[in-house]
Amino acid sequence: MRRLLLPALPALLLALPSPLPAQTGTGYQKPSPALAALIDAPLTPNVSLSPDKQTLLLLERSSFPSLAELAQPELRLAGLRLNPATNGPSRELYTTGLLLKPLAGGTERRIAGLPADARLNHIIWSRDGRHLAFTVTLETTIELWVADPATAKARRLTARFLNLTTETPGWLDATTLIVPFIPAERGAPPPEPRVPAGPVVQENLGEKRPSRTYQDLLTNAHDEALFDYYATSDLALVTLDGTVTPLNQRGIFTFAAPSPDGRFILTYALRRPYSYLVTGGRFPTRITVLDRTGKLVHSVADLPLAESIPIATGSVRTGPRAVSWRADVPATLSWLEALDGGDAGKPAELRDAWFTLAAPFTQKPVAQHRFALRVAGPVTWGDDQHAIVNESWWKTRTVRTWLVAPGAPESAPTLLFERSSEDRYQNPGSPVLARNALGRLTLLLSADRTKIYLDGEGASPEGNQPFLDEFTLATKTTRRLWRSAAPHYESFITFADAALNRVLTSRESVTESPNYFIRDLAAGTLTPVTTFPNPYPAFAAVRKELIQYKRPDGVTLSGTLYLPPGYKSADGPLPTLLWAYPQEFKSADAAGQIKDSPFRFIRVAPTGPLPFLLAGYAVLDDPTMPIVGEGKTEPNDTYIPQLVASAKAAIDELVRRGVTDRTRVAVGGHSYGAFMTANLLAHSDLFRAGIARSGAYNRTLTPFGFQSEERTIWQAPEIYAAMSPFNHADKVKDPILLIHGEADNNAGTFPIQSERFYNALKGHGATTRFVLLPHESHGYRARENVSHMLWEMEHWLDSYVKPPAKDKKS
């Protein structure tokens, strides 16, 4: 096959890296040492606060796994990906070590007794904080372990092996766990028949049943048998002495949640018939309540297969949904039911009804309230007079927050807030929660029960400034208790004392990595709790600035500009990488709002754009690319001109600042950002080259909607055609690098999207390269693949962007 061509400048070719053939067998490559070192940068631990707020649990994290780990056997069934050797999820991130740190100060203690090279997951405190439960994944099994924070020692709780395919262990009470086990007599997995028993047949008898594009679906009878085999669990109770008490309940349990008082267990179990069109979350589901012996106490619902949920955003399954426990009382169920047939595409005065039912579940359900919009998210419980419910509607972007009295369902709810979901500046924050006597997180109320507390990001024209407010329910007025101040970015985590005078916060700056502190609100003092070091010392001298600029239509745009370590204005304009992801808006004002902070720590993800600062590039990270459609106009009606205008405005601003050479700019993005990249190269002459990772380029392959587009291809064929870069492959004149995970499981971004786009580009003589990363999903994880990805991107930028260009418009 012919070789790829670099820019036709003979004198320049001598100084460039040698071009790569269209098909190469060079194996894995490594980027320059500075970039390669980022892959092994230590990860800052995650943290978990004990229920009594006395101890911080530090969770040491694994770095990039090896390709061998990613290449382990994997089954892809009903939207799940599982490791048949362990009977748990594949590709999991995991914890490698546990440390206990007193919040009041003192020596860290490492939890001892763990197996060598153990992979820990599902780490949960008991409600009294006296024990930690977690799973340990070994080569062929998953085990249940506990640790005693008092002694900092861990031990295996039972020799039986867990089944974590669809559910994980949870505390039933302070000394008992509910656990899904592999059935003891399960036997060998069903063999794949050499000769099929018959064809795979699907039919539809005249009913309209559109659905979006899903990956990893069941495809035949053998898949169904495998799903039954690996997903079926036996539920049992396990006490801290290792005693296992079977509940005599076998099924595909996707949810097994104890009531707050520990007397009952709410279960969701999947049932046949299965579907080859949708994932397991839409399979027939039986919802029941069991007692602690496994006896059926109450049948909540038998939900049928849900293949026909309308595609309009906000559409839901009919029948009881979001069935859960009320968190502030011993044992009361709560659920929602759609009043509009679950169809957000048809007009309706009322959308949702909310019900509760208390134990022993023999009375008629209590009709709490009906809502004009779709209820969004779980109920935030407080007490009989205080609960908070949010409702929202996508088409108008309306969000309403209600105060309701679940103990008085006949009383009218109180509207606390109403705003646009796009309007970040008016976001009042989220209610602060605290653990009650039942060990559940509930609404934190003032001592006189008249006030709640709100914390939020504090979006503003100056950037995000997190805050903590006191909110008086009767007057709907706020009193600011604290707000983050420059040059730091500090966010509220929780109150650290009963008097609400001290708070735990996370605090960082551009050069200081995030750490935890105790802040005294009255005195204004800070006491450090952790001292995590900067994992990226090479970026200490990087310059960071949150910049703003305007599009010709007046929409305000922003992005975070990074300049390489040691850069000085005298160094002149730099080659530059723009890394972006478009977003749709119904309001131009909301589209122009700032969504970042100039004071956040420079976090470096090896899979992001910032590593290329060490290769001498300026980086404009997340420059806003808003696609606005106000009123009855849909955003995507003018997707291309808005996209190009945003990109040009960003380049113009960088050139005005003197940091960017207009003739040496690359654009890149991942997923929808890759879609953006391909469209910018097809419809503009702004960029020297592009990098598109794991994108979708042909919208005929997502005919029932994509991203925020609700119209189908039959309703808006001209929009689908105009927005598909595959249709405009003949217009791509600048080099484009395509990278895709061979096992991409994201809806719509099948690897065939990149395969076909590459073939179209090649057929029209484009300068292009297609890299398919083995075993990778939508995000890339294997050390070898991430290293090679960095090499591909660095080589592409150094070949096509960094060299001076005399053939581009200035």
Secondary structure as GFF3:
##gff-version 3
##sequence-region A 1 810
A	DSSP	alpha_helix	10	13	.	.	.	ID=ss1
A	DSSP	alpha_helix	33	39	.	.	.	ID=ss2
A	DSSP	beta_strand	46	49	.	.	.	ID=ss3
A	DSSP	beta_strand	55	61	.	.	.	ID=ss4
A	DSSP	alpha_helix	67	70	.	.	.	ID=ss5
A	DSSP	beta_strand	75	77	.	.	.	ID=ss6
A	DSSP	beta_strand	80	83	.	.	.	ID=ss7
A	DSSP	beta_strand	88	89	.	.	.	ID=ss8
A	DSSP	beta_strand	95	102	.	.	.	ID=ss9
A	DSSP	beta_strand	109	110	.	.	.	ID=ss10
A	DSSP	beta_strand	119	125	.	.	.	ID=ss11
A	DSSP	beta_strand	132	137	.	.	.	ID=ss12
A	DSSP	beta_strand	142	148	.	.	.	ID=ss13
A	DSSP	beta_strand	153	156	.	.	.	ID=ss14
A	DSSP	beta_strand	170	171	.	.	.	ID=ss15
A	DSSP	beta_strand	176	181	.	.	.	ID=ss16
A	DSSP	alpha_helix	221	231	.	.	.	ID=ss17
A	DSSP	beta_strand	233	239	.	.	.	ID=ss18
A	DSSP	beta_strand	244	258	.	.	.	ID=ss19
A	DSSP	beta_strand	264	270	.	.	.	ID=ss20
A	DSSP	three_ten_helix	280	282	.	.	.	ID=ss21
A	DSSP	beta_strand	285	291	.	.	.	ID=ss22
A	DSSP	beta_strand	296	303	.	.	.	ID=ss23
A	DSSP	beta_strand	321	325	.	.	.	ID=ss24
A	DSSP	beta_strand	332	338	.	.	.	ID=ss25
A	DSSP	beta_strand	352	358	.	.	.	ID=ss26
A	DSSP	beta_strand	366	371	.	.	.	ID=ss27
A	DSSP	beta_strand	374	375	.	.	.	ID=ss28
A	DSSP	beta_strand	380	383	.	.	.	ID=ss29
A	DSSP	beta_strand	386	393	.	.	.	ID=ss30
A	DSSP	beta_strand	398	404	.	.	.	ID=ss31
A	DSSP	beta_strand	414	420	.	.	.	ID=ss32
A	DSSP	three_ten_helix	424	426	.	.	.	ID=ss33
A	DSSP	beta_strand	430	431	.	.	.	ID=ss34
A	DSSP	beta_strand	433	435	.	.	.	ID=ss35
A	DSSP	beta_strand	441	443	.	.	.	ID=ss36
A	DSSP	beta_strand	451	456	.	.	.	ID=ss37
A	DSSP	beta_strand	467	472	.	.	.	ID=ss38
A	DSSP	beta_strand	477	483	.	.	.	ID=ss39
A	DSSP	beta_strand	489	495	.	.	.	ID=ss40
A	DSSP	beta_strand	502	508	.	.	.	ID=ss41
A	DSSP	beta_strand	515	520	.	.	.	ID=ss42
A	DSSP	beta_strand	526	528	.	.	.	ID=ss43
A	DSSP	three_ten_helix	537	539	.	.	.	ID=ss44
A	DSSP	beta_strand	543	550	.	.	.	ID=ss45
A	DSSP	beta_strand	556	563	.	.	.	ID=ss46
A	DSSP	three_ten_helix	569	571	.	.	.	ID=ss47
A	DSSP	beta_strand	574	579	.	.	.	ID=ss48
A	DSSP	beta_strand	583	585	.	.	.	ID=ss49
A	DSSP	alpha_helix	588	591	.	.	.	ID=ss50
A	DSSP	three_ten_helix	610	615	.	.	.	ID=ss51
A	DSSP	beta_strand	618	621	.	.	.	ID=ss52
A	DSSP	beta_strand	626	628	.	.	.	ID=ss53
A	DSSP	three_ten_helix	635	638	.	.	.	ID=ss54
A	DSSP	alpha_helix	639	656	.	.	.	ID=ss55
A	DSSP	beta_strand	660	670	.	.	.	ID=ss56
A	DSSP	alpha_helix	672	683	.	.	.	ID=ss57
A	DSSP	beta_strand	689	693	.	.	.	ID=ss58
A	DSSP	three_ten_helix	699	701	.	.	.	ID=ss59
A	DSSP	alpha_helix	717	723	.	.	.	ID=ss60
A	DSSP	three_ten_helix	725	731	.	.	.	ID=ss61
A	DSSP	beta_strand	736	741	.	.	.	ID=ss62
A	DSSP	alpha_helix	751	763	.	.	.	ID=ss63
A	DSSP	beta_strand	768	773	.	.	.	ID=ss64
A	DSSP	alpha_helix	783	800	.	.	.	ID=ss65
###
